[in-house]
Amino acid sequence: MSTPLRVAAFVTALVAAFAVAWGGGRLVGPVDTEPVAAHSDMAGDHGSGATVPDVGGLTARADGFTLALADRTLPAGRTRLDFQVLTSSGRPLLDYTRTHEKDLHLIVVRRDLTGFQHVHPTLDRASGTWSVDVDLTPGVWRVVADLTPAGWDGITLADDVSVAGEFTPAEPPADTRTATVETAEGTYTVTLDGDTAPGASTVLTTTVELDGEPVTDLEPYLGAYGHLVAIRAGDLGYLHVHPEEGEPGPGIDFATEFPTPGTYALFLDFQHRGQVHTAAFTVESGGVPSGSGGDHEEGAGHDH
């Protein structure tokens, strides 16, 4: 092959390789970038089916803030978890707006949706480090920080820690809307009711009984009679669930929205007779809202 032909062939190959690399980069995208549809400003018209509501906890970095875990591997058992919330300048965030009586709520759950813990770390303002003791079993755990930086809207940041040891993932349970909690006081039975169709604002109601009798003297916990955490199986997207004002039982209402069809694990924390208990549910979100006739907008009875 002549020299001009060899040069032309090389240039053609170089251009082709550049095009492939550019296209691949567009397909893969930045590893630590939250999907566009997860941002709250995309949660407008649920009836069109084109957008989804706010889902947090998909990445360790959002809105210029970063969840920085001190260790990416931890031992099994009772262990200390340390982390910082960093600003865009790389400095630890020290100023927060308190929500539900705490500056920061931390959710720790294994990736097979077992071992759920809702804890409240302590901030060392000298170092900007949050610390809390957690109970971990072998496997990969999701660490979800729910917080509101002073002067900002609330954000949710999440990252994984690995725990060494023999590990057998749990099978996700079928749709389960009744939970029992065995305690020294007796057996609590908690039921979950409400529309779980995707894309529609809804109110979920949890009803608490103790040994078959309605509980009407629930105690405030973190400023409400109950707190409900919803996590989507697969990517462990964190849903924002808002407790509504009401009586101290037996029913507790929560406003939320399931963004997509799929399996969701729900964890209810409630306090009774000085003790905090957790009831776990699994729901399958699918179909259309009850009474909507296929139109999500008619089924959206609550706007939060």
CORLIN-V449974 format. One record per residue. PSI is psi in whole degrees, -180 to 180 (999 if undefined). NEAR is the number of other C-alpha atoms within 10 Angstrom. Layout:
psi = {PSI:PSI}
near = {NEAR:NEAR}
This chain:
psi = {139:162:-46:-40:-39:-41:-44:-41:-40:-44:-42:-44:-40:-44:-42:-43:-39:-41:-41:-45:-40:-44:-42:-40:-38:-37:-41:-48:169:138:-37:36:129:138:142:-40:-13:-11:147:-27:-4:3:52:-78:95:-24:-24:-21:5:-16:168:156:177:128:124:-178:21:-22:165:-6:128:141:32:2:149:135:116:102:139:-34:137:-9:139:155:157:156:-162:119:161:135:122:144:165:155:116:144:178:-20:-4:5:149:137:129:-20:125:156:124:134:129:47:7:150:-29:133:131:127:129:122:139:154:-14:15:33:167:25:135:131:107:169:101:167:135:126:103:-23:-37:-13:20:131:143:143:148:135:160:118:141:164:141:-172:129:142:129:116:120:121:115:165:104:143:127:4:168:165:146:159:124:146:149:171:147:146:140:120:153:172:131:127:111:144:144:137:132:160:174:114:114:14:129:146:142:114:127:173:-24:-19:-162:119:134:123:127:151:128:149:163:128:20:144:145:8:135:139:164:121:139:125:136:127:129:151:116:42:-4:137:137:117:11:43:150:144:136:118:41:8:165:-6:156:131:126:131:130:131:129:148:-84:-6:37:138:121:142:114:130:117:139:153:146:-166:163:51:172:-15:143:127:144:131:131:-171:131:117:-32:158:148:-171:135:136:131:136:120:124:127:154:133:131:41:3:140:131:155:128:135:140:161:131:147:119:126:170:-154:160:147:134:10:-19:24:-6:110:-31:-36:-27:-4:86:-9:140:110:999}
near = {6:6:8:8:10:11:12:11:11:11:12:11:12:11:11:12:12:11:12:11:12:11:12:11:11:10:9:8:11:9:7:11:12:18:11:11:16:19:17:14:12:15:17:13:14:20:17:12:11:12:21:26:26:20:24:25:25:21:21:22:23:20:14:10:21:22:22:19:20:14:12:13:14:19:15:16:13:12:13:13:19:17:19:21:23:19:17:13:9:11:13:21:19:19:13:16:17:14:15:13:12:14:20:22:19:19:18:23:21:24:20:18:24:17:13:20:18:17:15:17:20:13:18:12:12:8:11:17:21:19:17:15:14:16:15:25:20:18:18:21:24:20:22:26:24:19:22:19:19:14:9:11:10:14:16:27:24:26:19:20:19:19:20:14:11:8:11:9:13:11:9:14:12:11:14:15:16:16:17:16:14:12:11:5:11:11:14:21:20:23:19:23:13:15:19:25:23:24:30:30:25:23:23:20:19:22:17:25:18:18:13:11:11:16:18:14:14:21:19:14:18:15:13:20:25:27:23:24:19:23:23:23:17:12:11:23:22:23:23:20:19:17:20:16:11:12:13:17:19:20:22:26:25:19:18:23:28:29:25:18:15:15:20:27:21:21:19:19:18:22:19:17:9:10:11:12:15:19:21:23:20:24:19:18:19:16:12:18:23:16:10:13:10:13:16:23:16:14:21:18:11:12:10:9}
